[in-house]
Structures are given as structure tokens and as C-alpha cells.
Amino acid sequence: MMPLTMARAGERNVIKRVIGKDETRRFLENLGFVSGAHVIVVSEMGGNMIVNVKDSRVAINRDMAGKIVI
């Protein structure tokens, strides 16, 4: 298991869990980052990551991406 920040662009991964405070976990879960969901890193630029999760493209910062364990 590793944080999403270590994933390579274009690689399909499965979310194992989301860590952090309750409000942070709820925020990420509302965006679709839930256990068992597939996530693909599209690109990373300037400390932000663009990822595909549940047929949606989402931009998150590295701090948030670090709370998503794949």
C-alpha cells in the first residue's frame, strides 16, 4: 500500500482506504474516492494532481492525494 502521490500517470489503481480527519475523509468520499474504486492519475503539475475516479476527472492537491491509500 502507498499514497496516491506515488502512483504513475496512466496507471490504474484501486483505492484501499482514505485516511485523515473525518471532514477530510467525507470530502474525498463525496468526490468518489471510496474503498474499492478505481483511480487513474492523468497528470501532475505544480503540486496538483488530475485523476479519473468513477468516470469523473478531479483535480486535488498533493496533501489530499497523500490521504488516499492505493
Secondary structure as the mmCIF struct_conf table of DSSP 4:
data_model
#
loop_
_struct_conf.conf_type_id
_struct_conf.id
_struct_conf.beg_label_comp_id
_struct_conf.beg_label_asym_id
_struct_conf.beg_label_seq_id
_struct_conf.end_label_comp_id
_struct_conf.end_label_asym_id
_struct_conf.end_label_seq_id
STRN STRN1 PRO A 3 PRO A 3
HELX_RH_3T_P HELX_RH_3T_P1 LEU A 4 MET A 6
HELX_LH_PP_P HELX_LH_PP_P1 ALA A 7 ARG A 8
STRN STRN2 ALA A 9 ALA A 9
TURN_TY1_P TURN_TY1_P1 GLY A 10 GLY A 10
STRN STRN3 ARG A 12 VAL A 14
STRN STRN4 ARG A 17 VAL A 18
BEND BEND1 GLY A 20 GLY A 20
HELX_RH_AL_P HELX_RH_AL_P1 ASP A 22 LEU A 31
TURN_TY1_P TURN_TY1_P2 GLY A 32 GLY A 32
TURN_TY1_P TURN_TY1_P3 SER A 35 GLY A 36
STRN STRN5 HIS A 38 MET A 45
TURN_TY1_P TURN_TY1_P4 GLY A 46 GLY A 47
STRN STRN6 ASN A 48 VAL A 53
TURN_TY1_P TURN_TY1_P5 LYS A 54 ASP A 55
STRN STRN7 SER A 56 ASN A 61
HELX_RH_AL_P HELX_RH_AL_P2 ARG A 62 ALA A 65
TURN_TY1_P TURN_TY1_P6 GLY A 66 LYS A 67
STRN STRN8 ILE A 68 VAL A 69
#
